[in-house]
Amino acid sequence: MNKNGNLLIVEDNPEILHALEFFLEYEFNTMTSITNPNLIPSTLQTGHYDMILLDMNFTAGINNGNEGLFWLGEILKIDPALCVIIMTAYGDIDLAMKAIKNGATDFVLKPWDNDKLLTTLKTGLRIRKSSLELQKKMDKQEKPDPDTEQQFNELIGECPAIRRVWEIVDKVSGTDANILITGENGTGKGMIAREIHRRSNRAKKNMVTVDMASVPGSLFESELLGYKKGAFPDAKSDRMGWFESASLSTLFLDEIGNLSLNMQSKILNVLQERQIVPIGANKVVPVDVRLICATHKNPEKMVAEGLFRQDLLYRINTIQIDLPPLRERGRDIELMALYFLEKFTVKYAKDQMSFSREALQSMKTYPWPGNIRELEHTIEKVVILTDQMVIHANDLFLKDSPRRQLNFLDHPESFETYEKTIIHKALLRNLGNLSNAARELGISRPTMYRKMKQYGL
C-alpha cells in the first residue's frame, strides 16, 4: 500500500493494538492509536484522518457491540464521509452487518488475516478518495441531467403503506445505503429508485439503469466489468461496464432476482472488493457506486430455496422498501385514476373529462394485476377512444373476473402461514418499528408483540 492516508486506531486491548501498530507502521502517512473511545471527538478535531479502525467493545465483560455502534454514530456525525472499518470477534457476522447498516464501510474479523486486512484498508482509502472527489464535483454546482428532476407524482396516495414508503425515501435518500425495492410488476419500483437518486448526493451524475432480465448470460460479465479493445473478437473498442459507468453515481439493477447463482457471485465480488478489472485489462479500476436493486420476487423465499445467495442479499438490502400492490391501496386507486385522466386529457388535447360513480367503483373493485402500469394504460386508452365528457364503467373495458398475478401470499399453506407472512412484511416496511407496524395492520401493540412471539419473529 502506498503511504497516502492517515489512520486512527481505537482499540483498548494493548496486545491487539501493538500487533496492529507493528503490522501497519509503514503503510500510512500517519497512524494514531487511542485506547479510550471518549477521546475520539477531540482526536478527530485536532487531526485529519481518512480512516478509523474501530473496536466494537471497550468495557470488560460486555460483548454486545453497543459501545462500538454508539461511537460509530458519533464519528459519522463529525465526518459523514470518514471511512470506518469496525473490528469484531470471529462469528459476530450479525453485529458486523448491523454496523454496516449504521454506516460502517466494512468490517474485519479478529483474529484477522493480514492479506484481507490490507485489502480492506486499501478499499477503504479508495472509497474515502472517491467521496472527497464527489464532494468537489458537487461544490462546483455541476448541472444535473433533466431526467434526475423527475418527481414520482404517479406514486401519489394516502394509504399507510405508501406514506411509510415516502418516510423511508426521505430518510435514506441522503445516505449511501444500498436499497432493495420489492413489489409486484407495475407497482413503481423504478420510480422509487429514480426519486432516491434525485434526492441523493450523487444526483449530479446520471443514474445507470440495467434491466437484469434482458441481459443474456453470455454477455453478463463483459457488460458488468467492461472490456478493452481486442479483448475478444467482437471487442472493436473500449467499453465501460455498469459499475465503472455508475462510479460516483447510482447503479439501479432492476429484476435482480432473475440472475443465476453464477452471475450473483460476480456482482457480490465487485461489491466486496469495490474494484473491477475490465476484460483484457491488466490493472484494477476502483468503483464507488450506490446500489439500488429491485425485484418482483420474494428474496427471502429465494434464499430458502437456494436460488439467491444470502451473502448477496445482505449486501444489497441495507434498507428494504416493499411496495404494496394497487389492489390493497383503497382510495389511492381513485386518486391515481384522476391524476392520469388529467395527464392524458392534456397530452391528447381533449376537453375536460370525468368518471361516473360506477366507473370509479368499478376501478376500486378491479384487482389490477398489472398495478399502476395497467391503470395508466387503461386511462390512456379510454381517453383516446372516448369522445364523451363522462367516462362510464363499460368504457374502461375491465373484465368481470380478471386473473390476478400470483405471489407468495396467494396460496398460503395455512392461515398461520398467511398471518405470519403479513406481519413479517409489515415489520419490514416499518423497519422493525412495532408501533408503526401494528398501526398499519390495525391491531394493538400488545397483540403485535404476542403474534411476533407466537411466530418467532
N, C-alpha and C positions, 0 to 999 in steps of 0.2 A: 504494500500500500504506500502510495506517495504521502509524504508528510504534509498534508494540506488541510487539516482540520483540527479543531480544538475539542477535547473530550473532558467531560466531567463524570467521575465515577462516584456513586453513592452506595456504599457498602459498609456494614458495621462489623463484619467478620474480618479480623486482622489477617488471617491466613489467606482467605479468598482475595482480599484487597491486595496483599503483597503479590500473589500469583498474577493477578491482572496487571498490576503495575510493571512487573518484570516482563510479562509477555508483550505488553503494548507500549513499552517505553519508547521505542524508536519508530512508532507508527503514526504519531500525531505531532503537530507543531507544538502544542502544549497539552499537558494532561494534569488535571487537578483531581485530588481524591478527598472526600469527606466521609466521616463515619456517622455523623449526626444529621438526619434529614432536615432538622429545624434550621440548618444553615443554608439550605437550598436557595431561598429567596435572596438573601444577602450575597451569596456567591454569584448568582446569575446577574445581579445588579452591578457587581463590581468587575465582571469579566465577560468576554464574548465567547460563547460556546456554540458549536454546531450540533453536538450530540451529547446525550446523557445516558449512561449505563446505570439503571436504577434497580436496586434490590426491592423485593416486594414485602419483606418482613424485617422489622427492626427491634421488636420487643420480644424478649426471651419467652418461649412457651406459646407464642401466638403465631400461627402459620396460615391464617385465612387470607392474607394478601390485602386486607382492607387498608393497611397503612400505605402500601405502595400505590393503591388505587387513589387514595386521597392525595398523595404527593404528585402523582401523575396529573391529576386535575389542576393542582396549584401551579405546576410547571407550565402547562399549556395556557393557563390564564396569563402568565408573564410573557410567553412567546409561543403563540399557536403554531408557528412554523418549525419549532425546535423538534429535532428527531430524538425520540425517547425509545431506547431499547430496554425492555424490562428483563430481569433475571429471576428465574423461579426454579424450584426444585423439579427434578425429573418426575413426570407423572401428573404435574399440575397443568395439564393442557387446557382444562376448562377455565382456570384462572388466567392463563395466558391469552386465551381468546376473549375473555371479558375485558382484559386490559387493552387489547387491540380495538375492541368496540368502543372503548372510552378514549381512544386517541393515540395509543402507543403505535409506533411504527412497526415494531417486530418484537420477538422475544428470543431469549437464549436460555436453554435448559442447563441447570447445574447438576452434575459436573459437565462442563462444556467440551466440545470438540474444537480444537484450535482452528482447524481449517474452516469449520462452519461459523465460528465466532468472527473470524476475519472477513468472511464473505458477507455476513450480516452487517458488519460495521461499514464495509465498502459500499454496500447498497444504501445504508442509511445516509452516508455522506452524499451519494448521488441524489437522493431524494431531497436532502437539505439544499443542495445546489440548485436543483430544478425549482424548488419552491421559491428561492430567492430570485431566480430568473423570471419566474412567473410574476412575482410582485413588481419587478422592474417594468415588465411589459404593461401591467395594469396601471402603474404610475404614469406611463406615457399616454394614457387615455386612448388606446387604440380603438378605432370604430368597430363595433360589433357587427356581425352579419345580421341582416334584417330578419332572417329566419329565427334567430335566437330571441327575438322580441315577441314571438307568438305567445299569446295568452292561452290558457286552457279553458276558454269560455264554455266549450262543449262538455265540461265536467261540472256544470252548474248543478246545484242541488241542495236539499235541506236535510236529507236523511242523516242519522247519526254516523253511519259508516263513512259517508263522503265528507262530513265535517271533520271526522278523525283523520281522513286522508290529507285534507288541507292542513291540519295541525302538524302532521308529520312532515309534510313538504316544507312548511315554514321552518321547522326545527333543523332539518337535515340538509337543506339546500346549500347553506353556507359552509358546510363541512366537506371533507374529502372522503367520508364514509362510503363504502360500497353499498349499493342498493339492489335488492331483488324485488321486482314487482310481479305479483301473481294475480291471476284473474282469467276468466273465460275470454275467448276471442271476441274482440269488438268492445271491450269494456273501457278502453282508453289508456292502455299501458304505455303506448308510445307518446301520448300527450303528456302524461305524468313525467316521463323521462325528459322530454324537451323542456318542461317547466322547471324541473330541478336544475338542469343545466343552465337555463336562462337566468336563474337566481343565484347561481354559484359564482365563485371567484374565478372560474375558468371560462366564463361566458365570452371573453374576448376572442376566443378561438371557436370555430365551428365544432359542434358535436359530431363525432363519426358514428354512423348507424350501420349495423350489419344485421341482415336477416339470416340467422344461422340455418333456418330451414331450407334456404335456397343455395347453400354453398356445397358443391359436390365434395365428397370425401377426398378425392384425388387432388383437389386444388386447395384443400384446407390449410396445409402447412405453409404453402407459398403465399397465400392470402394473409395468414396470421403473422408471419415473420417478414414477408417481403423477400426480394431476391436481387442479385446483381446481374448485370448484362452477361450473358454467356453461361449462366449457372446451369442451364439445361437448354435443349434445342429451341424451345419457343420463347426463351428469355431474350428478347430483342433489345431491351433497355432496362435500366434500373427501375425497380418498383418498390415503393414503401408499403410495408404491411400495416394491418389495422392498428397495432399498438404504437408503432412509430408515428403514424399519421395522427393519432389521437394524443400524442405526448403533450403535456401541459394543458390538456383539454379533457373531454369526457368521451368514453367509448361505450356505446349502447349496443349490447348484444341481445337482439330480440330472438325469442324462442330458443333459449339456450338449452331447454330440456330435450331438444331434438338431437343433441350431439352424441356421438358414440363415445364409449369409455376412452378410446384411444385419443380422440380429439379433446376430451375433457382433460386428460393428463397433460397435453401440450399447453393448454391455457393455464392450468394450475402451475406448471413450471415457470411460465412467464410471470405470473402473479407473485410467486415466491421469490424469484431472483430479481424481478424488476429490471430485467435487461433481456435483449434478444440478440441473436446472431442471424442476420439475413442469409438466406441460402446463397452459397457462393462467396460469402464474405469471410474475412479472417480476423475480424475483431468484433467485440461486443458493442451494442448500442444501448445505453441506458434509456429507460422509458419511465415517465411519470404520468400515470393515467388514473383518472377517477372512473371506476367501472359501475355501470348500471346494467343490470340484466333483467330479462322478462321471460315469463313462460306461462302458458295456459294450463300446464300440468301441475300436479301436486308434488313438489320436490321431495318432501319427507317420505311420501309413498314410494317414489322412485328410488330413494336411498335404501329403503327397506327391501325393495325388490332387486337391489343390486344393479340398477340401471343408471344411477348417478353417484358420483364419488362424494362421500361425506366430507372429506377434507376440502374439496372444491366448494361445496355448499357453505362450509364455514367461512370461506374466503369471500364469497360473493354476497352473502346476506347479513352483513353487519347490521343493516336495517331492512326489514321486510315490510312491504306495503301490499296489502291484499285488497284488490278492488272488487266490490260486490257486483253480481250480475244485475242487469237493469230490472229484471222482474221482481227483485227484492227491494226496490228503491221507492215504491209507492208514488207519491205525488211528484217526484222528480221526473217521472215519465212525461207528465203534462208540461212541466216547466221546460224540458228539453224540446218537446214537440213544438211548443210556441217559439222557442229560440230558432229552431230550424225553419219553421214556417216563415218567420221574418227574414231570415238569411236568404232563403231561396226565392221569395217574392221579390226581393231587391235584385238578386242575381238575374232573374229571368224577366224583370220589368213587368211584373204582374201587379194588378190592383190589390189593395189590402184584402186579405183573406182571413177567415176564422174557422174554427172547428165547431161542429154541432156538439151538444151534450153527449149524444150517443157515440159520436166519433171519439171523444175524449174517454168515455167509459170503455169503449172497445180497445183503445190503446192501453188502458190501465190493466185490463184483464188478459191481454195477449202476453204470452211468456217471453217474447223477444229472444229466440235462440241466438240471433246474431248481435244482440245487445245494442249499444249506442250506434254502431256502424249500420245495423239493419234499420234502426229508427231513422237515421239520417237519410238513407237511400229511399226509404218509404215516403218520407215527407218530400224529398226532391222529386220523386216520380209523380206524386199526386199534384204537386204544384205545376209541373209541366203539362200533365194530361187534363187537369180540371179547369174549366172556364168559369165556373160559378163562384160566387163570393163565399159561400159557406160549404165547407168540406164535410160530407156525411160519412157514416161508418162504412157503407159499401164502396165509397171512393178509395178507401185505403187498401182494398184487396187483401185483407188479413184472413188467413184460413181459420176455420172454426176450431180445428183441433190440431194446431201446429205441433210438430215434433220438437221436443226440447233437446238441446245439446246435453249429452250425459256428462256428468262429472263424478267425482268420487263420493258425493253425497247422495246420488240418485237411488242407489240400491244398497243401503247400509245392511250389515249383517244382522243388526238388531236395533231396537230403539236406543239401548245404552250406547252402542257404537255411534249412532247418529248424534246423540246428545253430547257425547264426549268430543266428537269432531267439531260440533258447533261451538262448544265452549273453548276448545283449543284455538280455533280460528279467531274467536273474539279476543282472546288473550294476545294473539299475535298482532292483530290490528291495533290493539291498545298498548303494545309494548310491555305487557305484563301488569298493567295497572288494573287491579281488581275492581276498584270502584267504577272506572270508566267502562270496563268490560261488562260488569253487572248491569250498569245503567243501559248500555246498548242492548242487552238481552232482555231487559225488563224484569230482572229478578233482584232480590236484595243481596247485599254483600255477604251476610251470613250464609244464605243459600248458595251463593257462588263459591264460597270457601268450602262448604260441605261437599258440593259437587266435585271440586278440584281434588279434595281428599279422597272421595269415593273412587275417582278415575285415575288417581296417581299423577295428576298434572302439576 
